[in-house]
Amino acid sequence: MSTTGIDLLTPERVADPYPVLAELRSRQPVFYNEHYRAWFIHRHHDLLAALKDPRFSSDRIRPVFEHKLTESQRRERAPTYRILGEWMVFRDPPDHTRLRKLVSRAFTPRAISEWRPRIIEVTDSLIADVAPRGRMDVISDFAYPLPAVVIAEMMGVPASDRDLFKGWSDDLMVLVFGARGVEGRRRRAQNGLLELSEYLGGLVRRFRAAPAENLIHTLIRAQEGDDTLTDDEIVGTCILLLFGGHETTTNLIGNGLHALLAHPDQLERLRMNDDGEYLRAATEEILRFDGPSKMQVRMAASDVDVGDQMIRRHEMVYLVQAAANRDPDVFADPDRFDLERNPSDHLGFGFGLHYCLGAAVARLEGSIALDALVRRLPDLRAGPEPAEWHPTLISRGMDSFCVSYTPSEGTAA
């Protein structure tokens, strides 16, 4: 296999990226892929070192805008880069440190635990809707609406407006998560960003004038000394949370159920075990085995040597979590799905400064959702149609995944 220009988004590799990632991890753990004009790093210890190393910069929006676009491209794409530039995931310290410290006030363990009853309630309602049918699309009927409803409620979005986020999120995904060959993707993404930004700006102004108990007002109140978030920073943070938060949880639920149905022995273990610690450990194994994030992107802030390769300043770098999480030097029999494994070293949510801020919410929603699905839908099984995986480089998730089960009344647990 030539590794100089390998395409990772062929239909076969989108459906199952792990064979090619295993071969790359073994043969070319650090290599420059001409197809993407970027470096790819695959081994667990190299990823862990890179995630700790400030030379691998998250500030990749501004350099691309300033140095890699033509003047006409900068004029056309300025609104996209202005909004994405407010995202803390595209900032380095000290800006990142300041933003994360303020935003983290909304994600304390106590604040997250207070949402458990509502997550259970939404989960019960969604299952009650589909249980009598005997069939559903896991993504559109369950895994997408659950986190979308929860994050929208957390922000104080009126119920009548929640469907708006589906279209905006779909448009944004093709840009942020690296889909290629999607006609008009940048223009659609920019239009979605502008519409969403305007809408959220209206909510920020509303909750400044009339405080309410929601995440937006928590961000308005967040203060560190004399420092507070600007309206643009609040809007940018909300876009990041709306998009990244529900997309991650949707993929965690979908991928998790897909893995469980492909491994009936593990499905039965989960169904028969009502220990909360077992459920939490099972969620970690799902994150390791087939988590919602395939890669994280960095830009080299200076020349840096990884293995026997020299990565030059301003070159793009993909840190391939999906390969690292199946590294046999860290995980015994890594391609085996085992809910009794203790995969504490997995990098499913990253590591260090940019460890996923919403990881605790995603874990809570994912564990509640998967536990409810396998217990309350008897004889749950994959439908005859193959799952449709979306062709993105960064994320790992499905557009559609049909399952069937014995119909029931669907009453709440």
N, C-alpha and C positions, 0 to 999 in steps of 0.2 A: 504494500500500500504506500503510495506516495503521500507524504505529509506536507508538501510544499504549497498545495492549493486545495486542500480537501474541503468539500462542501458538507457542512454539518446539518443542513436543512433539506436533505433529500427526504422523500416520504418515509422511507424505511428508517432513517436515522432520527426523524422527528418522532415516529411511533416508538422506537426503542433506541435511545442514544448510547446505551451502556456498552454494547460490544465494541463499537468504534472508540469510545472513551477509554475502555480498558486497554485496547491495543496502543493507543496514543500514550497512555500513562506508562506503559511498559517500554515502548520503543522510542518515543520522543516526548519525554515528560515536560520539556520546555522547548517550544518551537515556534517559528514565525510562519503563520499561515497566510500565503499570498492571496487567498480567496477573500479574506477579511481584512488584509493589511494590518494585522495585529498579532501579538504574541499570545500564546495559550499555555497556561501552567496547570498541571494535572495532579501532581503528588500532594498528599496531605501535608507533609512537613514543609514543602515549598509554599503552599497556600497559607498555612498558619504564619510562616515568617513574613510573607508579603502583607497579610492583613495587619501585622504589627508594625510594618516598616513605613514611615512617613514618606519615603521616596516613591511609594506607590500612591499617587494622589487621587482623591475623589473629585478634585476640582478639574473636571474634564469638559464642562460646558463652556466656560469662558475661553480657554485656549483654542478650542475648535472654532468658536465664533470669531475670535480675533485673528487667528492665523491660518485656518484651513478653508475658509469660505471666500468666494469672490465678493466684490462689492455688491453686486446685484443679489447674490444669495444672502448677504448680511441684511440688506434692506428687506427682503422678502420674509426672512425667518426671524427677524428681531423680536417679534412678540413671543414666539416660542421660547427663545433663549432667555428673554427677560423673566418669564414666569418660572421656567425650570431652574433658573439661577437662584431662586429663593428657596429651593429644596435643600434641606440640610444634607441629604445624601450626596449632593454635589458640592459640598463645602469641606474645607480642611480647617483644622484649628488655626487661629482662635475663633473664627466665625462659627465653625461647627460646634465647638465647645459651648459658646454662648447660646446658640439656638437650642441645642439639645438640652442644656440645663433648664431653660425656660419651658420648653415643650414637655419635658418629662414630668412637670408638675401635674399634667393631665393623665399620666399613666402610672400612678402609684399603685402598689398592690391592693390597697384598700379601694381605690377608685375602680379598678378592674373587677375585683370580687363583687362589688355592688351590682355589676351587670349580669352576674350569673343567673339570677331568677328570670330576667328578661330574655337572655339567650335560650334558656330552657323553654320558656313560653313560646318564643318564635319557632324553635325547633319542633315543639309539639304541634303547633298550628300547621306548619308546612307538611309534617307527616300525616296529620289528620286529613289534609286536603288530598294527598296522593294515595293513601292506604286503600281506599275502595277500588281504585283503578286496576291494581295488579300490575301496573307498568308505569315507569316514569323515565324521563331524561334527568339523570342525577344532577347535571350542571344547571340547566335552565329551570328545573322544577324545585331544586333544593339547595345545591351548593352555592349558587350565585345569590339567590334572594336572601338567604340567612345572614351572611355578613353585610350585605348591602343595606338591609333593613336596620341592622344593629348599628352600623357606623353612621347611617343617616340620622337615626334617632339620637345617638350620642351627640351629634352636632346641632340638633334642633331643627332639622330639615322637615318641613311639613310632609305628611304622608302622601299628599296629592302630588308632590314634586319628585318622589323617589325614582320613578321610572326614567326621569330625565338623565340620571347618572349612568344608566345602562348604555345609552348611545354615546355619551361622552367617554365613558371608560373604554368601550370598544375602539373608538377612534384613537384614543391616547395609547392603547396597548401596542399598536403596530409600530409606533415611534419609540416609545420608551423601552420596550422589551425586544427590539431588534428584529422585527419581521422584515423580510426583504421581498421585493417584487410585488408589493401591494400598490396598485395604481392609485396615485393621488394621495398617498398616505400622509405625507407631510402637510399638505394643505388641509386635509380633514382633521388631522391632529391639532393643527394650529387653530382652526375654527372651533374645535371642541374646547381647547384650552381657554380661548377668549370668552366663550359663552359661560363656561364653568367659573372662570375667574370673576366675571361680572356678577353672576348669580351669588357666589359666596361673598363677594364684597358687599352686596346688599344685606346678607345675613349679618355680617360683622357690624355694619352700621346700625342694623336693627337692634342687635344685642348690646351694643354700646349705649344706645338710648334707653333700652328697656331690658335690664339684666334678666337672665334666666339661668336655670341650673342645667347647663349643657357644656359640651367640650369647647365650643367657640368662646363662650364667656369665660371659661377657665383659662383659655389662652389670652383673652383680653386682660384678665386679672393677673396673669403670671408676671412676677417681678423678681429680679435679683439685684439688690441694692437699688440704684436709680434706673436700672435697665428694664425695659419692657419691649414687647414685640410690636413692630409697626403693623399697620393694616395689611400692607403687601406681604409681610412675613407670615401673618396669620392666614391670609388667603393661600399663599404658597404651601404652607404646612397642611392646611385642610385639603388641598388638591392631592398632595402626597398621601395623606391618610386615607382619603376616600378611594383613591385609585390603588395604591399599593396595599392598603389594609384589606380591602375586600377581595382583591385579586389573589393575594397570598392565601387567605383562608379558603376561598373557593377551590383553589388548586390542591390545598392540603386535604380537604374533604374528598374531592374527586379522585385524586391519586391514591389516597388511603383506601377508599372503598374498592378501587380497581385492584390494588395489591391484595386486599383481603379476599376478594372473590376469586382471584387467580391462585390463592393458596388456602383452600378450604379448611385445612387442618388449623391454620392460624385464625381463620374466621371463627371456627368453633371454640378455640381457646378463649378468644375475646368474648364471645357470647356467653360462655359458661363461667366467666370470672367477673365478679362484681366488686373487686377490690379497686379502690380509686388509684392506688399506687401502680397497680398493673396497667390500668388504662393510661396513666401518664407515661409509663415506660413504653407502652405500645405506640403512643403518639410519637415518641422520640425515634423509634425504629422506623416508622413511616417517613419521618423527616430525613432519616439517613438513607433509606432504601430507595425512595422515589419522591423526594421533596419538591416543593413548589418553585425552588430557585435552582437553575442549572449553573449559572455563572454570575459573578460580579465583575464589574468593569472598573479598571483604574487607568490612569495615565502616568507614565514615568516622569517624575518631576526632575530627575537627574539620571545620569547613567547608573545602572545597577546590574550587578552580576547575579544570575540565578543559575545554579548548577554550573554548567560549562558554557552558558550563553550570556552575551552582553546585551542587555536591553538599553537602548539609547533614549535620551531625554525626548519627551513629547511623543513617544511611541505608545500606542494603545495596548493594554494588557487585559486578557480575560482570565480570571481566576475561576477555574472550573470546579465548582463545589460538587457537582454530580460525579465527577471522577474521583475527587478526594474522599468522598463519603463511601466509596467502595475500594479504597486502597487496602490491599491485603497486608501491608506492613502495619496497619493500624487495626483493621477489623478482620477477625478470623472468618474464613469462608464468606467473603463480603457480598457475593451475589445471592446468598441465602436470606430469605425474609424470615426473621425469627423474632417474635414479640417478646421472648424471654431474654433477648440480648440486652446488654447495658451499653448502648451506643453513646456514651456521654461525651465522646470526643468528636461527634459529628459537627459539620460546619453548615448545617442547613439554614441557619439564620445568620451566618457570618461569624465574626469574632472581633473583639476589641472596640475601638471608637465607634465604628459603624454597625455594631451589632443591632439587629432589627429592633427598633423601638417598640413596635407593636407585637413582638413575638409572644408575649404573655397572653394578649387578647386572641391571637391566632391559635395558640395552643388550647386555650379555654374553649373557644368556639368549635375547633376541630374535634377535640375529645368528646364534648357533649354531643355533637352531631353524629359522629361515627358510632358512639355507644348506642344512641337512640335508634339509628338506622338498623344496626345488626340485631337488636333485641326486639324491635317492634314490627319489623317486616319479615314474616315467616318465609323460609325457603328463598331468601334473596339470592338472585343469580344474574349473571351478565346476560344481556339480550343477544340475539344472533348478529346484530349489526356491530362491526368493529368500532371501538372508540375513535373519535376524531380528535387528534391532538393538534393544538394550534402551532403553526410553524414559526416559532420565535426562538431566538438564540439564547436569551437570558432566562426566560421563565420556562417552567415545565407544567403544562396543564392541558385540559381538554376543552374543546368547543361543545362536544356532545358525548354522552356516555349513557346508553339505555340499559335499564335493568328491569327484571320482572320478579314477581313474588306472589304469594297467595293473598288475594284481596281480603281486607278486613274492615271493620267499622272505623278504625282509625281514631279511637278515643285516646285522650291524653294518658301518658304513663302515670 
